[in-house]
């Protein structure tokens, strides 16, 4: 499984505008199997739980709010490539009309 850090790097989506890539990725992500959806949801929890734990510590240490923001910024860097990679196999191949 190749990791795609941008939707432009997915072979089936090359040369398409951003809105079209987003629509196709959304349709492909709806076709994910239950184990794949479960994996993505568990990874989301692994990002969000520490954020909320750090926010609860703000009363004793205000710098934990900065750490919470930093961890929250990891969300797209960690999960989007995995989501793109899992969804890429459900994208239909490009037709000859789309390639021109």
OpenMM code with the backbone's topology and positions (N, CA, C; nanometers):
from openmm import Vec3, app, unit

residues = "UNK UNK UNK UNK UNK UNK UNK UNK UNK UNK UNK UNK UNK UNK UNK UNK UNK UNK UNK UNK UNK UNK UNK UNK UNK UNK UNK UNK UNK UNK UNK UNK UNK UNK UNK UNK UNK UNK UNK UNK UNK UNK UNK UNK UNK UNK UNK UNK UNK UNK UNK UNK UNK UNK UNK UNK UNK UNK UNK UNK UNK UNK UNK UNK UNK UNK UNK UNK UNK UNK UNK UNK UNK UNK UNK UNK UNK UNK UNK UNK UNK UNK UNK UNK UNK UNK UNK UNK UNK UNK UNK UNK UNK UNK UNK UNK UNK UNK UNK UNK".split()
positions = [
    Vec3(0.0846, -0.1178, 0.0000),
    Vec3(0.0000, 0.0000, 0.0000),
    Vec3(0.0889, 0.1238, 0.0000),
    Vec3(0.0725, 0.2057, -0.1007),
    Vec3(0.1489, 0.3302, -0.1102),
    Vec3(0.0776, 0.4399, -0.0313),
    Vec3(0.1553, 0.5228, 0.0353),
    Vec3(0.0982, 0.6365, 0.1078),
    Vec3(0.0946, 0.7571, 0.0145),
    Vec3(-0.0208, 0.8190, 0.0038),
    Vec3(-0.0376, 0.9391, -0.0776),
    Vec3(-0.0580, 1.0576, 0.0157),
    Vec3(0.0354, 1.1503, 0.0152),
    Vec3(0.0267, 1.2660, 0.1027),
    Vec3(-0.0550, 1.3791, 0.0409),
    Vec3(-0.0889, 1.3651, -0.0848),
    Vec3(-0.1716, 1.4638, -0.1543),
    Vec3(-0.2610, 1.3893, -0.2517),
    Vec3(-0.3815, 1.4404, -0.2716),
    Vec3(-0.4722, 1.3749, -0.3659),
    Vec3(-0.4227, 1.3904, -0.5090),
    Vec3(-0.3337, 1.4862, -0.5340),
    Vec3(-0.2759, 1.5023, -0.6682),
    Vec3(-0.1842, 1.3866, -0.7051),
    Vec3(-0.1314, 1.3167, -0.6056),
    Vec3(-0.0365, 1.2074, -0.6305),
    Vec3(-0.1046, 1.0744, -0.6631),
    Vec3(-0.2348, 1.0657, -0.6418),
    Vec3(-0.3079, 0.9422, -0.6698),
    Vec3(-0.3234, 0.9296, -0.8214),
    Vec3(-0.2770, 0.8199, -0.8800),
    Vec3(-0.2783, 0.8076, -1.0270),
    Vec3(-0.4163, 0.8248, -1.0906),
    Vec3(-0.5216, 0.7751, -1.0267),
    Vec3(-0.6556, 0.7857, -1.0841),
    Vec3(-0.7097, 0.9288, -1.0800),
    Vec3(-0.6477, 1.0170, -1.0028),
    Vec3(-0.6978, 1.1537, -0.9871),
    Vec3(-0.6070, 1.2593, -1.0482),
    Vec3(-0.4980, 1.2176, -1.1103),
    Vec3(-0.4040, 1.3152, -1.1675),
    Vec3(-0.4722, 1.3986, -1.2738),
    Vec3(-0.4467, 1.5285, -1.2689),
    Vec3(-0.4985, 1.6204, -1.3697),
    Vec3(-0.6401, 1.6675, -1.3466),
    Vec3(-0.7047, 1.6212, -1.2404),
    Vec3(-0.8410, 1.6648, -1.2115),
    Vec3(-0.8388, 1.7860, -1.1188),
    Vec3(-0.9401, 1.8729, -1.1279),
    Vec3(-0.9466, 1.9863, -1.0347),
    Vec3(-0.9758, 1.9386, -0.8921),
    Vec3(-0.9462, 2.0239, -0.7967),
    Vec3(-0.9595, 1.9881, -0.6548),
    Vec3(-1.1009, 1.9425, -0.6197),
    Vec3(-1.2021, 2.0135, -0.6687),
    Vec3(-1.3399, 1.9766, -0.6340),
    Vec3(-1.3745, 1.8370, -0.6858),
    Vec3(-1.3280, 1.8043, -0.8045),
    Vec3(-1.3539, 1.6711, -0.8616),
    Vec3(-1.2795, 1.5633, -0.7835),
    Vec3(-1.1545, 1.5919, -0.7455),
    Vec3(-1.0785, 1.4951, -0.6648),
    Vec3(-1.1476, 1.4701, -0.5316),
    Vec3(-1.1969, 1.5775, -0.4698),
    Vec3(-1.2642, 1.5632, -0.3402),
    Vec3(-1.3912, 1.4804, -0.3524),
    Vec3(-1.4676, 1.5035, -0.4579),
    Vec3(-1.5908, 1.4262, -0.4781),
    Vec3(-1.5607, 1.2780, -0.4973),
    Vec3(-1.4601, 1.2493, -0.5789),
    Vec3(-1.4266, 1.1087, -0.6053),
    Vec3(-1.3704, 1.0403, -0.4809),
    Vec3(-1.2892, 1.1126, -0.4034),
    Vec3(-1.2363, 1.0541, -0.2802),
    Vec3(-1.3478, 1.0307, -0.1783),
    Vec3(-1.4443, 1.1213, -0.1735),
    Vec3(-1.5584, 1.1044, -0.0825),
    Vec3(-1.6385, 0.9802, -0.1206),
    Vec3(-1.6628, 0.9623, -0.2502),
    Vec3(-1.7361, 0.8440, -0.2956),
    Vec3(-1.6574, 0.7162, -0.2676),
    Vec3(-1.5265, 0.7221, -0.2862),
    Vec3(-1.4430, 0.6041, -0.2603),
    Vec3(-1.4371, 0.5726, -0.1109),
    Vec3(-1.4344, 0.6763, -0.0272),
    Vec3(-1.4267, 0.6516, 0.1176),
    Vec3(-1.5567, 0.5902, 0.1704),
    Vec3(-1.6665, 0.6122, 0.1014),
    Vec3(-1.7927, 0.5493, 0.1418),
    Vec3(-1.7917, 0.3995, 0.1132),
    Vec3(-1.7015, 0.3550, 0.0270),
    Vec3(-1.6926, 0.2138, -0.0079),
    Vec3(-1.5933, 0.1374, 0.0797),
    Vec3(-1.5317, 0.2044, 0.1742),
    Vec3(-1.4357, 0.1371, 0.2619),
    Vec3(-1.5039, 0.0243, 0.3369),
    Vec3(-1.4312, -0.0814, 0.3597),
    Vec3(-1.4860, -0.1943, 0.4345),
    Vec3(-1.4932, -0.1590, 0.5830),
    Vec3(-1.5639, -0.2400, 0.6575),
    Vec3(-1.5809, -0.2157, 0.8009),
    Vec3(-1.4463, -0.2159, 0.8750),
    Vec3(-1.3559, -0.3105, 0.8504),
    Vec3(-1.2269, -0.3050, 0.9202),
    Vec3(-1.1463, -0.1786, 0.8860),
    Vec3(-1.1564, -0.1327, 0.7612),
    Vec3(-1.0838, -0.0112, 0.7235),
    Vec3(-1.1423, 0.1119, 0.7923),
    Vec3(-1.2747, 0.1192, 0.7990),
    Vec3(-1.3389, 0.2303, 0.8695),
    Vec3(-1.3057, 0.2259, 1.0182),
    Vec3(-1.3028, 0.1059, 1.0737),
    Vec3(-1.2692, 0.0908, 1.2150),
    Vec3(-1.1266, 0.1361, 1.2417),
    Vec3(-1.0343, 0.0996, 1.1546),
    Vec3(-0.8953, 0.1432, 1.1692),
    Vec3(-0.8866, 0.2955, 1.1678),
    Vec3(-0.9535, 0.3596, 1.0727),
    Vec3(-0.9504, 0.5058, 1.0664),
    Vec3(-1.0104, 0.5686, 1.1912),
    Vec3(-1.1192, 0.5131, 1.2407),
    Vec3(-1.1820, 0.5688, 1.3605),
    Vec3(-1.0942, 0.5509, 1.4848),
    Vec3(-1.0257, 0.4391, 1.4947),
    Vec3(-0.9350, 0.4180, 1.6083),
    Vec3(-0.8184, 0.5156, 1.6007),
    Vec3(-0.7671, 0.5387, 1.4810),
    Vec3(-0.6588, 0.6360, 1.4662),
    Vec3(-0.7057, 0.7772, 1.5013),
    Vec3(-0.8290, 0.8102, 1.4665),
    Vec3(-0.8842, 0.9409, 1.5044),
    Vec3(-0.8918, 0.9533, 1.6553),
    Vec3(-0.9355, 0.8465, 1.7210),
    Vec3(-0.9414, 0.8486, 1.8671),
    Vec3(-0.8032, 0.8660, 1.9288),
    Vec3(-0.7024, 0.8049, 1.8679),
    Vec3(-0.5653, 0.8178, 1.9178),
    Vec3(-0.5148, 0.9615, 1.9082),
    Vec3(-0.5737, 1.0404, 1.8209),
    Vec3(-0.5365, 1.1816, 1.8110),
    Vec3(-0.6219, 1.2660, 1.9044),
    Vec3(-0.7525, 1.2411, 1.9086),
    Vec3(-0.8429, 1.3271, 1.9843),
    Vec3(-0.8369, 1.3067, 2.1352),
    Vec3(-0.8165, 1.1860, 2.1814),
    Vec3(-0.8141, 1.1612, 2.3266),
    Vec3(-0.7010, 1.2387, 2.3954),
    Vec3(-0.5785, 1.2372, 2.3428),
    Vec3(-0.4747, 1.3178, 2.4072),
    Vec3(-0.5047, 1.4678, 2.4036),
    Vec3(-0.5707, 1.5139, 2.2986),
    Vec3(-0.6059, 1.6565, 2.2913),
    Vec3(-0.6978, 1.6926, 2.4069),
    Vec3(-0.8010, 1.6134, 2.4296),
    Vec3(-0.8933, 1.6430, 2.5389),
    Vec3(-0.8272, 1.6248, 2.6755),
    Vec3(-0.7392, 1.5292, 2.6878),
    Vec3(-0.6668, 1.5117, 2.8139),
    Vec3(-0.5790, 1.6340, 2.8424),
    Vec3(-0.5168, 1.6868, 2.7397),
    Vec3(-0.4342, 1.8063, 2.7573),
    Vec3(-0.5187, 1.9299, 2.7869),
    Vec3(-0.6350, 1.9387, 2.7267),
    Vec3(-0.7240, 2.0523, 2.7548),
    Vec3(-0.7708, 2.0488, 2.8995),
    Vec3(-0.7919, 1.9307, 2.9545),
    Vec3(-0.8355, 1.9206, 3.0947),
    Vec3(-0.7266, 1.9655, 3.1910),
    Vec3(-0.6019, 1.9618, 3.1477),
    Vec3(-0.4907, 2.0036, 3.2333),
    Vec3(-0.4658, 2.1538, 3.2306),
    Vec3(-0.5430, 2.2284, 3.1533),
    Vec3(-0.5213, 2.3723, 3.1395),
    Vec3(-0.5337, 2.4433, 3.2736),
    Vec3(-0.6173, 2.3953, 3.3626),
    Vec3(-0.6354, 2.4594, 3.4927),
    Vec3(-0.5064, 2.4605, 3.5741),
    Vec3(-0.4218, 2.3613, 3.5580),
    Vec3(-0.2979, 2.3561, 3.6341),
    Vec3(-0.1769, 2.4036, 3.5550),
    Vec3(-0.1829, 2.3897, 3.4223),
    Vec3(-0.0676, 2.4271, 3.3399),
    Vec3(-0.1177, 2.4778, 3.2051),
    Vec3(-0.1103, 2.6084, 3.1824),
    Vec3(-0.1658, 2.6674, 3.0612),
    Vec3(-0.0898, 2.6241, 2.9354),
    Vec3(0.0339, 2.5797, 2.9496),
    Vec3(0.1096, 2.5386, 2.8312),
    Vec3(0.0554, 2.4093, 2.7702),
    Vec3(-0.0243, 2.3369, 2.8469),
    Vec3(-0.0841, 2.2149, 2.7908),
    Vec3(-0.1811, 2.2494, 2.6784),
    Vec3(-0.2338, 2.3722, 2.6787),
    Vec3(-0.3203, 2.4152, 2.5690),
    Vec3(-0.2409, 2.4249, 2.4394),
    Vec3(-0.1162, 2.4699, 2.4483),
    Vec3(-0.0295, 2.4745, 2.3305),
    Vec3(0.0018, 2.3338, 2.2800),
    Vec3(0.0266, 2.2425, 2.3733),
    Vec3(0.0521, 2.1037, 2.3343),
    Vec3(-0.0718, 2.0421, 2.2696),
    Vec3(-0.1892, 2.0750, 2.3225),
    Vec3(-0.3133, 2.0231, 2.2652),
    Vec3(-0.3299, 2.0733, 2.1222),
    Vec3(-0.2995, 2.1995, 2.0988),
    Vec3(-0.3085, 2.2541, 1.9632),
    Vec3(-0.2079, 2.1847, 1.8711),
    Vec3(-0.0893, 2.1597, 1.9210),
    Vec3(0.0122, 2.0909, 1.8409),
    Vec3(-0.0291, 1.9499, 1.8049),
    Vec3(-0.0832, 1.8779, 1.8997),
    Vec3(-0.1283, 1.7409, 1.8730),
    Vec3(-0.2455, 1.7427, 1.7756),
    Vec3(-0.3349, 1.8402, 1.7909),
    Vec3(-0.4504, 1.8500, 1.7020),
    Vec3(-0.4071, 1.8789, 1.5584),
    Vec3(-0.2985, 1.9517, 1.5414),
    Vec3(-0.2478, 1.9799, 1.4073),
    Vec3(-0.1904, 1.8551, 1.3397),
    Vec3(-0.1588, 1.7543, 1.4175),
    Vec3(-0.1108, 1.6276, 1.3608),
    Vec3(-0.2217, 1.5489, 1.2910),
    Vec3(-0.3459, 1.5821, 1.3222),
    Vec3(-0.4601, 1.5091, 1.2665),
    Vec3(-0.4538, 1.4988, 1.1141),
    Vec3(-0.4465, 1.6098, 1.0398),
    Vec3(-0.4422, 1.5934, 0.8937),
    Vec3(-0.3117, 1.5325, 0.8435),
    Vec3(-0.2025, 1.5569, 0.9136),
    Vec3(-0.0745, 1.5018, 0.8701),
    Vec3(-0.0679, 1.3505, 0.8877),
    Vec3(-0.1388, 1.2993, 0.9852),
    Vec3(-0.1368, 1.1564, 1.0136),
    Vec3(-0.2480, 1.0814, 0.9414),
    Vec3(-0.3694, 1.1342, 0.9469),
    Vec3(-0.4838, 1.0576, 0.8984),
    Vec3(-0.5149, 1.0746, 0.7503),
    Vec3(-0.4917, 1.1895, 0.6932),
    Vec3(-0.5243, 1.2084, 0.5517),
    Vec3(-0.4449, 1.1148, 0.4603),
    Vec3(-0.3138, 1.0993, 0.4785),
    Vec3(-0.2432, 1.0038, 0.3913),
    Vec3(-0.2957, 0.8607, 0.4040),
    Vec3(-0.3318, 0.8215, 0.5238),
    Vec3(-0.3854, 0.6858, 0.5431),
    Vec3(-0.5219, 0.6737, 0.4772),
    Vec3(-0.6061, 0.7767, 0.4928),
    Vec3(-0.7381, 0.7747, 0.4303),
    Vec3(-0.7260, 0.7748, 0.2779),
    Vec3(-0.6366, 0.8566, 0.2232),
    Vec3(-0.6163, 0.8581, 0.0780),
    Vec3(-0.5704, 0.7212, 0.0287),
    Vec3(-0.4795, 0.6598, 0.1007),
    Vec3(-0.4251, 0.5306, 0.0583),
    Vec3(-0.5302, 0.4207, 0.0632),
    Vec3(-0.6122, 0.4211, 0.1664),
    Vec3(-0.7168, 0.3207, 0.1756),
    Vec3(-0.8250, 0.3432, 0.0703),
    Vec3(-0.8563, 0.4686, 0.0413),
    Vec3(-0.9619, 0.5004, -0.0556),
    Vec3(-0.9160, 0.4830, -0.2000),
    Vec3(-0.7863, 0.4920, -0.2260),
    Vec3(-0.7350, 0.4878, -0.3632),
    Vec3(-0.7710, 0.3580, -0.4339),
    Vec3(-0.7780, 0.2485, -0.3610),
    Vec3(-0.8085, 0.1217, -0.4275),
    Vec3(-0.9547, 0.1108, -0.4698),
    Vec3(-1.0404, 0.1999, -0.4191),
    Vec3(-1.1817, 0.1995, -0.4573),
    Vec3(-1.2127, 0.3013, -0.5667),
    Vec3(-1.1114, 0.3731, -0.6135),
    Vec3(-1.1316, 0.4687, -0.7220),
    Vec3(-1.1335, 0.3943, -0.8546),
    Vec3(-1.2282, 0.4275, -0.9413),
    Vec3(-1.2292, 0.3619, -1.0723),
    Vec3(-1.1124, 0.4116, -1.1572),
    Vec3(-1.0627, 0.3296, -1.2478),
    Vec3(-0.9547, 0.3767, -1.3353),
    Vec3(-1.0053, 0.4875, -1.4261),
    Vec3(-0.9147, 0.5762, -1.4651),
    Vec3(-0.9525, 0.6885, -1.5502),
    Vec3(-0.9801, 0.6405, -1.6915),
    Vec3(-1.0848, 0.6965, -1.7511),
    Vec3(-1.1171, 0.6618, -1.8897),
    Vec3(-1.0303, 0.7438, -1.9837),
    Vec3(-1.0310, 0.7079, -2.1099),
    Vec3(-0.9484, 0.7782, -2.2078),
    Vec3(-0.9973, 0.9217, -2.2286),
    Vec3(-1.1251, 0.9490, -2.2085),
    Vec3(-1.1779, 1.0854, -2.2207),
    Vec3(-1.1212, 1.1776, -2.1145),
    Vec3(-1.1077, 1.1264, -1.9927),
    Vec3(-1.0606, 1.2076, -1.8809),
    Vec3(-0.9124, 1.2395, -1.8922),
    Vec3(-0.8371, 1.1604, -1.9610),
    Vec3(-0.6924, 1.1794, -1.9690),
    Vec3(-0.6535, 1.2959, -2.0582),
    Vec3(-0.7409, 1.3389, -2.1454),
    Vec3(-0.7069, 1.4473, -2.2355),
    Vec3(-0.7402, 1.5810, -2.1784),
] * unit.nanometer
topology = app.Topology()
chain = topology.addChain("A")
for resn in residues:
    res = topology.addResidue(resn, chain)
    for name in ("N", "CA", "C"):
        topology.addAtom(name, app.Element.getBySymbol(name[0]), res)
